[in-house]
Amino acid sequence: MPPKRILILGSTGSIGTQTLDVIRHHADDFEIVGLAAGSSIETLADQAREFGVGALGLACADAAGRLHEVSSTATVFAGPDGLLEMVSATSPDLVVGAISGFDGLSSTIAALEAGIDVALANKEPLVAAGQFVIEAARRGGAEVIPIDSELSAIFQCLRGERREDIARMLLTASGGPFAKLPPEQRRAVTAQQALAHPTWRMGRKVTIDSATLANKGFEMFEVRWLFDVSFDRIQVVVHHQSIIHSLVEFRDRSVIAQMGRPDMRVPIQFALTYPERMDADVPGLDLAQIGSLTFAEPDTAGFPCLRLAMEAGRAGGGYPAVLVGADQAAVDLFLDDRIGFTDIPRLVGAALDDYDGTCPSSQGDVVTVNNWGQTYVTDHA
Ligand SMILES: NC(=O)c1ccc[n+]([C@@H]2O[C@H](COP(=O)([O-])OP(=O)(O)OC[C@H]3O[C@@H](n4cnc5c(N)ncnc54)[C@H](OP(=O)(O)O)[C@@H]3O)[C@@H](O)[C@H]2O)c1
């Protein structure tokens, strides 16, 4: 088999670097045809040197202009349009969608429309514009393969199963680092404390989203769109050990769970090798050492972002795009120490309450609504 040709969008981040780690251990099975990031010139150039990659992209056009100083032989794709061009110019077999935030939408849709499968970590495109992403995949005849551990778990639980046999999807949640913190102390949580996630080392945005449980709400949208189930058939269950990555219940009440040590390289590798499996350079699961697995209801009163996401999901239309835009702006403000931790759900909730309900009918409309959500929060902070 010739090596699978991989384009990594967001190669300098947490998912991107772990994807490179997986590829490092399977050097003969993959060829990296392109690497792209936001503005991290040096890291991108180092990655290009190590993996011998000749096509590099940077969303920041200024940074792209300086890329030649450190990587003189590379073909450089500059700015958001440059990244779209890169998707077609590098003709990959698989695009790894590891850009953070809503900015990953257009490249995800461009790849799928061109018939290229996408191993998708980036949540926000599916939350804000799930219908458009799935329609693009259908038009292009391409597949979205989830990277997110919970989504990968469900994807794996469903292999060989029939759609009509599915009863419920059970999404596990660690509960976040502040699950046991008394509500009055949550108000004083700092960005630094929120960035110290107990289990996963992730980018800043997704780490804060995990602490507010907005992230779990976002995953409900991913389940909704990737597996075509209604919100009413998706349940969140808190599971502190993060060993069971998610479960599917079938009509005969049989429940299939996918388990493993919490290590993103496992679902990343599965997305890269799918439908095959390969050896992984990670330790195995020692259940006797773990001892017990515990479960609890999520605290939607203490962590309203999860409830807000569920409400936006059930309302549909433009509300999911407002949710994504408002959450992005609120997280940015929190990371800049300009609002408190509990202001995040307050501002996101206010944006959803004040939205006029207009339903986006195109990808461009989704961008407009997302911008409305961002601006609303910035103006009301
Ligand atoms: N980390 C995890 O464990 C995890 C698990 C599941 C899902 N996810 C999802 O995966 C996505 C990536 O997460 P992450 O933790 O890897 O984030 P991250 O560490 O912040 O990395 C983000 C990557 O995207 C690049 N980027 C940012 N804005 C861009 C733009 N406009 N155009 C092109 N590239 C851009 C960054 O480049 P620069 O370095 O130049 O800024 C970086 O390479 C998120 O949507 C997250 O929710 C993450």
The ligand as an SDF file (V2000), in Angstrom:
LIG
                    3D

 48 52  0  0  0  0  0  0  0  0999 V2000
   -6.5920   19.2040   22.3750 N   0  0  0  0  0  0  0  0  0  0  0  0
   -7.4450   18.2090   22.5360 C   0  0  0  0  0  0  0  0  0  0  0  0
   -7.1890   17.2780   23.2970 O   0  0  0  0  0  0  0  0  0  0  0  0
   -8.7470   18.2080   21.7620 C   0  0  0  0  0  0  0  0  0  0  0  0
   -9.5970   17.1090   21.9100 C   0  0  0  0  0  0  0  0  0  0  0  0
  -10.7460   17.0720   21.1430 C   0  0  0  0  0  0  0  0  0  0  0  0
  -11.0600   18.0910   20.2810 C   0  0  0  0  0  0  0  0  0  0  0  0
  -10.2320   19.1620   20.1760 N   0  0  0  0  0  0  0  0  0  0  0  0
  -10.5860   20.2310   19.2490 C   0  0  0  0  0  0  0  0  0  0  0  0
   -9.5700   20.3030   18.2500 O   0  0  0  0  0  0  0  0  0  0  0  0
   -9.3600   21.6700   17.8480 C   0  0  0  0  0  0  0  0  0  0  0  0
   -7.8990   22.0120   18.0810 C   0  0  0  0  0  0  0  0  0  0  0  0
   -7.6540   21.9270   19.4630 O   0  0  0  0  0  0  0  0  0  0  0  0
   -6.1790   22.1050   20.0560 P   0  0  0  0  0  0  0  0  0  0  0  0
   -6.3090   21.7690   21.4950 O   0  0  0  0  0  0  0  0  0  0  0  0
   -5.1960   21.3580   19.2350 O   0  0  0  0  0  0  0  0  0  0  0  0
   -5.9760   23.6750   19.8770 O   0  0  0  0  0  0  0  0  0  0  0  0
   -4.6120   24.5110   19.9180 P   0  0  0  0  0  0  0  0  0  0  0  0
   -3.5800   23.7740   20.7080 O   0  0  0  0  0  0  0  0  0  0  0  0
   -4.9750   25.8810   20.3340 O   0  0  0  0  0  0  0  0  0  0  0  0
   -4.1100   24.5160   18.3910 O   0  0  0  0  0  0  0  0  0  0  0  0
   -4.8360   25.1820   17.4010 C   0  0  0  0  0  0  0  0  0  0  0  0
   -4.1310   25.0570   16.0940 C   0  0  0  0  0  0  0  0  0  0  0  0
   -4.8940   25.7760   15.1080 O   0  0  0  0  0  0  0  0  0  0  0  0
   -4.0510   26.7800   14.5170 C   0  0  0  0  0  0  0  0  0  0  0  0
   -4.8900   27.9040   14.1580 N   0  0  0  0  0  0  0  0  0  0  0  0
   -5.5030   28.7840   14.9790 C   0  0  0  0  0  0  0  0  0  0  0  0
   -6.2510   29.6400   14.2590 N   0  0  0  0  0  0  0  0  0  0  0  0
   -6.0850   29.2910   12.9550 C   0  0  0  0  0  0  0  0  0  0  0  0
   -6.5990   29.7820   11.7300 C   0  0  0  0  0  0  0  0  0  0  0  0
   -7.4390   30.8260   11.6910 N   0  0  0  0  0  0  0  0  0  0  0  0
   -6.2470   29.1620   10.5830 N   0  0  0  0  0  0  0  0  0  0  0  0
   -5.3800   28.1180   10.6020 C   0  0  0  0  0  0  0  0  0  0  0  0
   -4.8710   27.6070   11.7290 N   0  0  0  0  0  0  0  0  0  0  0  0
   -5.2250   28.1790   12.8950 C   0  0  0  0  0  0  0  0  0  0  0  0
   -3.0010   27.0900   15.5560 C   0  0  0  0  0  0  0  0  0  0  0  0
   -1.8670   27.6980   14.9580 O   0  0  0  0  0  0  0  0  0  0  0  0
   -0.8980   28.6770   15.8150 P   0  0  0  0  0  0  0  0  0  0  0  0
   -0.0320   27.7810   16.6320 O   0  0  0  0  0  0  0  0  0  0  0  0
   -0.1210   29.4030   14.7710 O   0  0  0  0  0  0  0  0  0  0  0  0
   -1.7860   29.5540   16.6310 O   0  0  0  0  0  0  0  0  0  0  0  0
   -2.7420   25.6690   16.0670 C   0  0  0  0  0  0  0  0  0  0  0  0
   -1.9480   24.9710   15.1470 O   0  0  0  0  0  0  0  0  0  0  0  0
  -10.3400   22.5000   18.6790 C   0  0  0  0  0  0  0  0  0  0  0  0
  -11.5090   22.7650   17.9530 O   0  0  0  0  0  0  0  0  0  0  0  0
  -10.6650   21.6090   19.8710 C   0  0  0  0  0  0  0  0  0  0  0  0
  -11.9370   21.8540   20.3980 O   0  0  0  0  0  0  0  0  0  0  0  0
   -9.0780   19.2370   20.8900 C   0  0  0  0  0  0  0  0  0  0  0  0
  1  2  1  0
  2  3  2  0
  2  4  1  0
  4  5  1  0
  4 48  2  0
  5  6  2  0
  6  7  1  0
  7  8  2  0
  8  9  1  0
  8 48  1  0
  9 10  1  0
  9 46  1  0
 10 11  1  0
 11 12  1  0
 11 44  1  0
 12 13  1  0
 13 14  1  0
 14 15  2  0
 14 16  1  0
 14 17  1  0
 17 18  1  0
 18 19  2  0
 18 20  1  0
 18 21  1  0
 21 22  1  0
 22 23  1  0
 23 24  1  0
 23 42  1  0
 24 25  1  0
 25 26  1  0
 25 36  1  0
 26 27  1  0
 26 35  1  0
 27 28  2  0
 28 29  1  0
 29 30  1  0
 29 35  2  0
 30 31  1  0
 30 32  2  0
 32 33  1  0
 33 34  2  0
 34 35  1  0
 36 37  1  0
 36 42  1  0
 37 38  1  0
 38 39  2  0
 38 40  1  0
 38 41  1  0
 42 43  1  0
 44 45  1  0
 44 46  1  0
 46 47  1  0
M  CHG  2   8   1  16  -1
M  END
$$$$
